[in-house]
Amino acid sequence: METPASGSAPNPGPEAAPKPPAPKPQNPALRMLGLPNIKLKLPSRNWLIFLSVTGSFIGALVYDRREKKRIQDKWSNVVAHLANEPLRTNEARRKVTVFLSAPPGDTLRNARDHFRDYVKPILVSGALDYEVIEGRREGDLRAAIASRIRKRRELAGEAGPPPEPDMDDADFETRLRRVRQVTGVHDEPEIKGDLVVGRHAWKEYIRGIHEGWLGPLVDPATLVKPVEAVVEETAAQEPLMSDSPSENSPSATAEESAKDEKKEAEKPAEKPKPKGPAPSYLLPSAYPTHQLSPVAPNEFDGSAPIAFPHILGFLNTPIRLYRFLTRRRMADTVGEQVAAAVLASSIRPYTDGQHSSESEFAAITPSEPSTLDEPLAPSNTSEQQAVLQEEEKDWHKSAHKQPTDPADIREEQEWTDTLVLDPRISSRMRKFTLSPEDLARSQRIAEGKEWIIGEERPPHVPMWKFLWDSYGWGEEENARSKVVIGNLDGEDGE
């Protein structure tokens, strides 16, 4: 048997693992600072996928929100000079009305958030007074608009001179109107306007205008009573002259109770009252048979339909994500529409389909008063019917579903029915637009070449200097204001 020679190293076996390489020595400067020896290496494949997806999403979100803020500042600066204009002591600030309605299949909160995020900042920047009218369900806005117009017709004296209101029982609007008459306060001599948010609210807005100016002042259901009700009232008022027994006798009481039971059994079952807003005074099919109110103005107040795309459903998640990451486009579209209503520098009639573009109407002043008093055949190509029509394809399926409960069935559905127009009303409607001068000025503001009218753009302050000045450590002109307390003990400090 052979033995290894003395002094030779043993032959390592195949299973022996190689020794790991010696670690690279740390930088002495970093070691003296107490920093650990950090070993840099690329993350794994899964970590790379996760970081790339989340980083791309966060980057797209941050970029969109920054651009959205910049665009909103642009449109706010376009109308900010109106806040500096002087106002007389006997004038009230110009007021616009905002119409909000819960989108189909959802709650009113989404419409409120849309108004707060895109519409309200521009109204506040222009120091404009506004009133918000909300509708929680289908038909609420239509009933509210028609009621406001009917009240306006009554105040104009269409049904005779209005009676003197009792100030103790009058509502807030009546009291405010009375106080303004006594004090001599009147509205600012500017064009008023309406902001209608969403296609569903726009269709109710159109129907409310038609019902208010073409419909009757009083609900027709209260004017015409059924024949059976009139006969019962007459019979109740006439005294009974007969040879029947006395009312106090037991036989007469038994006969009357039997007759009452028989009448109750013969009465038809009452129809359940429909759930929802107040019933319509005028259906679209009856527009040509009604006369226009004699106090109707030749031109209505301007209106501005505001885009409000709203989509629901799990399968529509990619579309919702895309809209979530591109809100800057919505801010630009809505900002232009709201700025046009705030400035009110250019107003034009709605087109009837004969004009293919809006450029020729951009700088048109209010047109001549319309003299159309006879109803004509409704046009199917008018601009009012095509406004925001692309939003209907995103509505929830519940908006197109016909109700099966008899209590929910109504004669008209404001959201799904075809939008019918009467030329006597549609020809009087006006739309706010931005003039070419305002569009050019908004572009210069976006490029940084111009700012608010009458003011100079403040110099750019870096973020680090802004934070430095915000905590009171910077220069006096940029530092946060501090409270300065004088010598309370006297000049000598005693």
Phi, psi and omega in degrees: 000129182275141178243146180295148179295150180292140179088353179271146181286145179293146180285118180292147180282167180293339182274355181288129181279146178289150180287138178293150180292153180293138180295148180290133182294143182284155177298128182300326181294318179291326179293322179290334176280353178085015180275143180287166178276094184278128178259111181276134176205157179291143177291170181287175182297317181295319178294322178298318178296314181297314182292324179292319180292309181294322178295321178294318180294314180294321178295317178295323180292315180295319179296317181294317181291326177292317178292324177298317178296320180294320179292320178295323176296325179298310182288330176293322178289335178295325184254002186292337182291342178292333180290340182265357180286138181289152180230134181292158183290336181258019178241140175263146183297147179301135184241137172244156181250130180251128181251118179242144176214146179297130180295157181301127177082007183219183184261175181286346183298322180295321177293322177294319178296321178296319178293318182291326185277326190243328187263312186299320180302325181284323177296320179291322179296324177275005180053046182259138176278141182217153177233130183254125175247122186250148174233121183274341180215172184295126177102348181294316180293319179301316180293321181292318180294316179297322179294321178296320180291320178296322177294323177296322177293323178293320179292332177283355176088025180292322180261028183099171180296130180292144178292157179291120185288146174279115186293340179286325183255001183286155178279180185295317182297319180294318178295318179296320178296321180293317180296320179294323177295322182288318183275350180079022179273133179227165182287157177297135183287067177227163180288128175279175183197168179234136174248117184249118187262109174101154179293320181295321177289328179294320180293322175291325179297316180296316181291325177294322177295316179296316180294325182288320184268339179255335184280173179285164178282335182243146179300123181298335181294336180272348182271326183253117178260147176297154181296323181296323179293322179294319180296319180293322178293320179293318180294327180288329181279332183283135177286147180271117178247098182210174179265025181288160180298167181297154182294333183277352182286150181296324182294320179295320179295321180293320179295318180295319179295323178293320178295319179297318178296322179294321178294318179297324180288327181280342181294136178290152180293134181289139178286137179295139179289135182293142177279144178131196183286183180298143180295155182285138176282341186209125177273154180301330180292343182259011180300313183294341184269002182243147180273147177288145180300135180292343180262009179292133180290159177290335178222129177280167175297150181295155179227155180221105175288126183258131180293137179213074178289133183214123182226142180236169176111142181291325180290343178265019180300318177300321179293320180293323177294319179298318179291328179293327182266000179231041179290345177297327178290320176295321179296323179289317181294310181291323180298321178294319180292318181289321179297324177296322179287326180288316180290319180052035181272342181218128181220140184219159174285155176290144181282159180251017179098350180277344180247133186267345183224164180259357185295325182286347179257003190297320185247024181278134174280170180308131185286179180293151180301140180282136179250017181280112182244350181255140180290143178238177178292132182295143179269141181261005184236021182285160182291327180299327181284335183264358182293125176054030183291337181291347180284340184293330181289343179266357182292151178293151183296339178294337179289331181264354182281131179281134181291145177258338179285128179301334180288340182260353182282128177235164184289336181218150176240110187295329187275323187258339179290157178293138181282114182257135181240145171254127183302334179293332179266314184295329179287343179266352181281147181230153182235137177281136175222159176271133177288159178301327178294318179292323177296317178294323179292322177296325178292320177294325177294320178295327179277354179084011181273344184212164180221209181296142181298129180085001180229156177259145180293129179293152180293151180289132180247121178300159183296318182294324179287326177297316178292323178297317180286331183294331180265013172082020182253355185265203180290161185291326184288337180250350184287159178292139183296140180240154178278124180254120180254128180286185180284108183280343185261004181110174183291328183275356180077016181274000000 
